[in-house]
Amino acid sequence: MQTKDSSPPDGGYGWVVVVSAFVVMGLTAAVLKTFGLFFVEIQEHFDELASTISWITSITIATFHLGAPVASSLCVKYTHRAVVITGGLLAFSGMALGCLGLNMIWMYATTGFLQGLGISFSWTPAISIVSHYFSKKRALANAIASAGECAFAFTFGPFFQWLIGQYGWKGALLIIGGTQLNICVCGILMRPLTSSCHPQVTHPEPPPGNGVSKTDEEEKSTITHRSFNWMLLRRAKFVLYAMFGILAAMSFFVPPLFLVPLSYSLGIDESWTASLLSILATVDFAGRLLCGWYANLHLTKTIHLLTMTITLISTSLMLLPLANNYLSLAIFTGFYGFFFGTTVAVHITVLAEVVGMSDFDSALGLFMLIRSTGGFLGPPLAGLIVDMAGDYRAGFYMAGATLVLAAVFLVVLDQFQQRSERRSQTNTKSEKSSLPYTSFHFLKLQKRRYQDRDVVV
């Protein structure tokens, strides 16, 4: 029989893990989002071109995605707690060493590579362990954890500006690095589940004539699987979801890039333009929490909910270029930000449902790695289209059309899952129909053995 702790508790100490993940999201993804505030300061200090300075953020993003499979494999081999603590130390090291500001190569290696690796080693296991602690409430738990990115990003903007004004960009980097040491505290609070720590579990032998159920096989797989599973790349359902991830990433990085230039082209004042980013963060936060709460009601299949939110994002992106003043642009920006938040709230939950929890750590690392290609290709492709069209609106049309294609992959994936469910139900019915005969045959055989034994005596 399985041990008591082998199934997700769906609450209890799991909420401590969720709060810890909430803080980790804020100290990693939110820091990355608001690092642009240091752009001008670093550029003036080194007297370099904007393209040269932008490589710091590019290296951070690249390392964040490329390090995800490494972080996942370390979670499988060791524990999520150990990897998160390591990530916190790496993030602190990147900022603390970066504040020395020796030269651009030094900045690439510290605030670029080390910071990116620290974010990867913190973000990946933090979002992964939440899914291990929850099953029925997984969507809500993931939504709350991911909302940390929005909550912290909303406050980090003015806070980082104040730090730069008071202590300069070097002192601000050091203080932010010290703040990121709290990731280690969050990692300590991420207590591993018993089922994730090599529990001693024994399973009863199945009775004669009966096969091992699918549930038993999944439970054994969850407990015994302790290596990174690269064979996920041969699973059709995972590949379909990875294709969705690539196309979604191609679109998601485009709107924040062209929103401010579009508002300038409409003649909107700079002070009003800055408020668009605040609106985006606020409605994003609300969308994550509301969608997580709704998904937790289990009124709609999670993959159907994701398909719906992706369709609504594409619609809002197609309508956003129609804005001709601040009010209309703010409304369409709000729609985009809200539906973006709903998508972020459930897309990790869908991944867990596609691959199962036994392979979730491996799947998350591979998904992040594959999705990174979309993040790298999307902005340059949109920029090329904008240059050819001579209008920033073209970038939003490109992003909306790409999301429509991403939704198609979700529909195909849903058809695969429904076909697998129907096949599983058919097999279950056939096993049940053969059970009476099997049981009767087994009892008859036992009775004959007892009769033969009596004759011998």
N, C-alpha and C positions, 0 to 999 in steps of 0.2 A: 504494500500500500504506500501511496505517496506521503511524504511528509507534509505537515500542515502548512508550511511556508512556501510550498512549491508553486502555488497559484497566486496571481496578483491580488494584493489585499484590497485594491480599489478604495483606498481611504487610509485612515489612521496615520501612520508615519509617512505614508506616501505624500500627504499634503506638505510636510516639511521638505520633502524632496522637490515638490513643485515650487515652493517659495525659493528654495536654493537655486533651482534652474531659472526662475524669474530674474533673480539678481545676476546670475551668470550671463543671461541674454543681454542684460543692460550693460554689464561691464565688458562685453565683447562686441556684439553687433552694433550697439548704440555708439560705442566709442569709434568704431569704424565709420559709421554713418556721419558723425559730426567732426571727423578729423580734417575736413576741408577748411575748418576755421583756422588751421595752422598754415594753410597753403601760402598765403601772401607773406606771412612772417618769415617762413623758411626761405621763400623765394628772394626776399629782400636781404636776408642774412648771407646767402650764398651767391646772390647776384646771378642766378641761372634762369634759363628759359622756363616757361610754364610747363612745356612738355617734359623737361628734365625732372622737375619737381613732382609731376603727376605720376612718375614711375614708383614713387614711394607707396602710394595707395594701390597702384596696379600690382605691385609685388605682394602687398598684404593680402589683397583679394585672391590672387593666384595661389599663394601659399595656404590660405584658409581652405580653399577647395581641394587643392592637391594633397593636403595633409589629412583630409577626412578619412580616406581608407587606412592610413597608418594609425590614426587615432582609434578607429573602429577595431582594427586587428589587435591593438594593445588592450582595448576594453575586453575583448574575447579572451586574451591570454592572461591578463591580470584582472583589474577591477575598474569600474567607472570612476570610483573614488580616487584611485591612484593617478589616473590619466588627467582628471580635472585639476588635481593639485599640481601636477607637472605643468599643465597649461597655464595655471595662474602664475607660477614662477617664471615661465618663459615670457608671458605677457609683461610682467614687471621688469624683467631683464631688458626686453626690447625698448621700453620707454625710458628706463633709468640710464641705459647706455646711450640711447639716442639723444638724451639731453646734453651730452658732451659736444655734439655737433661738430665733429672733426672735419668731415668732408661728405660729399654726396654718396660715395661708395659706403661710407660708414652708416649713413642714414638708410640706405637700401638694406644693409645687413641687419640693422637693429630695429628701427621702427617699421621697416618693411618685412624682412624675413622672420625675425624672432617674434615680432608682434603677431604676424599672420599665423605662425606656427602655434603660438600661445592661444590665439582665438580658436584655431581649429581643434586643439587638444582640450579646450574648455567647452566650446559650443557643442561639438559632436556627442561626447558622452553625456552631457547634461540633458540634451533633448532625448537621447536614447534611453536613459535610465527612467525617465518619466513614463515612457511607454511600457517599460518592464513592471512598474508599480501599479499600472492601471489597465483594466480591460474594458469593462462596461462604461467607465467614465474617462476613457482614454482621450477622446476628442476634447472634452472640457479641460482636462489637465494639461494637454498640449497647448490649448488656446491660452490658458492663464500663463503658462511658462513663456510662450513666445511673446506675450504682451509686454514682457519686461523690456524688450527692445524699443517699443514705442514710448513707454512711460519714461525710461531713462533718456531717450533721445530728445524728448520734449523739454527736459530740465537741463540736459548737458549743454545745449546751445548757449544759453546765457551764462551758465556756470563756467564753461571753458573760456568764453570771452572775458569774463571777470578775472579768471586766473591769468590769462595772457596779459591783461592790463596791469595786474598787480605784480606779477613775478616774471614777465617775459615768457616767450615760447619755451625756453629751456626749462625754467622753473615749473611751468605748467605741465610739461611732459613728465617731470619727476613726480609731481604730486598725483597726476593721473595714474602713473605706474604704481605708486604706493596704494592708491585706491583699488587698483586691480588685484592687489594681494588678497583682497576679500574673496576672490575666487577660490583661493585655497581653503578658506573657512567654509565656503559653500560645499566644496568637494569633501571636506571632512564630514559634513552632515549627510552626504549621499551614501547612506549605509546600504551595502549590497544585500539583495534578497538571498535567502537560503538557497533557492533554486539556481542562483547564478554563481554559487560558490562551491561547486562540486559536492552536492549533498549525497549522502549514502541512501540510496533509494532502491527498494526491491519491489519487483512487480510479480504478482501471482501468475503461475502458468495458466494459460487458457484451457478450459475443459476440452476433452477429446471431441473432435468433430467441429469445433468452433474456431474461426480465425481471429486474429488480433484486430480489434477495432481500429478505425482511423484515428480516433481520439487518443487511444493508448500509444499509437505509433508517433503522433505529434508530441505527446508528453515525453516519451523516451527521447525523441529527437531534440526537444528543448533542453533536456538535462545532459545528454551525452555529447551534444555538438559543442566542441570547444576550440574550433579552428576557423580562420577566416575562409568564407565560402566564395571563391571566385567563380564557381560553377553557376552562380546566379545569372551570369551573362548568357547562359544557354537556355534560360527559362523565358518562354514567349511573353508571359504576363509581366515579368520584370522589365524586359526590353521595351515593351509597349509603354510602360509607365516612365521608363527612362527617357524615351522619345518625347513624351509629354513634358518632362522636366526640362529638356533642352530647349524646346520651343517656348515654354513658359518663361525661362530665364532670358531668352532672347528679347522678350517683350518687357519684362518687369524692370529692367535697368534703363529703359528708354524714356518713359514719362518723366521721372525726376530730373533727367539730363536736359530735356528740352522744355520743361514747364516754365522755368524762369525766362529763357530767351523768347518763348512764345508770348509771355506777358509783356515783355519789353517791346516786342514788335507791335503789340496792340496799344502801346502808349500808356501802359499802366505805371503808376509811380512806384519807385523802389520800395518804399515803406509798405505799400499794399501788396507788392509782390512777395515780400518776406512772409507776410501773413498766410500766403497760400501753403507754405511748407508747414506752418503750425496747424492749419486745417487738415492737411494730409496726415500728420502724425496723430491728431486727435481722433479723426474718424477711423483711421487704421486700428487704433487701440479699441474703439467701440466695436468695430467689425469682428475682431478676433474673439472678444469676450462673448458677444451675442451669438456668433456662429458656433462657438464651443458649447455654449449653453443649449442651443437648439439641437446640435448633433448629439448631445448627451441624452436627449429625450428619445432618440432612436425612432423618430417618426419617418425619417427618410434615410435610405441607404447612403453611407458616407460618400461613396463614389458618385452617386447621383447628385448629392449636394455639391461636390467639387465641380462636377460638369456644369451645374447651374451657375455657380459663382464665376467660373471661367468665362462662360457665355455672357454674363452680365458685365464683367470687366471689359471684354472685347467691345460690347455695345457702348459702354461709357467712353472708351477710347476713340471710337468712331465718331461719337457725338461731341467730344471735347473740342476738336478743331472748329466747330461751328460757333464757339463763343466769340463775341465781339466786344465784350466789356468785362470789368472786374467781377460783377455779380454773376454773370453766366459762367465765367471761367471758374469762379469759386464753387459754384454748384456742381459743375461737371467734375472738378477736382475732388470734391467731397464724395461723389458717387464712386469715382475710381478708387480713392483711398479706402472707402468702406468695403467695397467688394474685394480689394486686394487683401485687406485684413481677414476677411472670411476665408479666403483661399489659403492663406498662411496657417490659419487655425486648424485646418483639416487635412492638408496634403501629407503631413507626416503620418497621420492616423491611417490614411488610405494605403500608404506604403507598407505599414505594419500588417494590414489586412491582405495585401497582395502576396507578401512573402512568408507571413507567419512569424511569430516571435522567436523561433529557433534560429532564424537567419536574419533577424532585423538589424543587428549591429553591423553585419557585413553589408547588408543591403543599403543602409544609410550611408556608409562610407563610399560605396560604389556609386550611389545615386548622386551624392554631392560631387564626386569626381566627374561623372558624365555630364551633370548639369552645368559644370563650369564652362564647358565649351560654348553653351548658349550665352552665358554671361559675357564671354570674351567676344563672340561674334556679333551679338545684338547691337551694342552702341556703335561700332564702326560701320556696320551695314546701314543702320538708321541714319548715321551721319552722311554716308555716301548718297543715300536717297534724298536727304535734305539738300545736299549740295546740288544734285542734279535737278531737283524741282525748284530750288531757290525759295523754299517755304518750309518753316518749322512744322507746319501741319502735317506734312508728308511723313514725318517720323511717327506721329501718333497713328496714322492710317496703317503704316507698316506693322506697328506693334499690335493693333487690333486684329489685323488679318492673320498674323502669326498665332494669336491666341485662338482664333477660330479653328485653325489646323490642329492646335494642341487639344482642343475639345474633341476633335474627331478621334484622336488616339484614345481618349478616355472612353468614348462610346464603344470603340472596338474592344478595349480591355474589359468593359462591363459585359459585353457579349461573351467573351471568353470565360469570365467568371460564372455567368449564368449557365453556360453549357457544362462547366465542371460541376456546378451544384446539381443540375439535373442528372448528370451521370452518376454522381455520388448517391442521390436519392434512389435511383434505379437499382444500384448495387445493394443498397441497404434493404430495399423491399425484397429483392431476390434472396438475400441471406435470411431474412425473416421467414419467407415462405418455405425455405428448405430446413428451417430449424426443427419443426415438429417431427419430421421424418428422421432427422439426425438423432434427436433425443430418444425417440422410440427405438431406433436401431441400437443405440448405445445401451439402453435399459434391457433390451432383449438379449444382447450379448452378455451382459453382466449376469442375468438370470440363468443363462445356459452354463456359464462358468461355475456358478454355485451348484447347479444340478450335477454337473460332471464331478465336482469335488465330493458331493454326497455319495455318488456312486462308487468312487474310489475308496472312500472310507468304509 
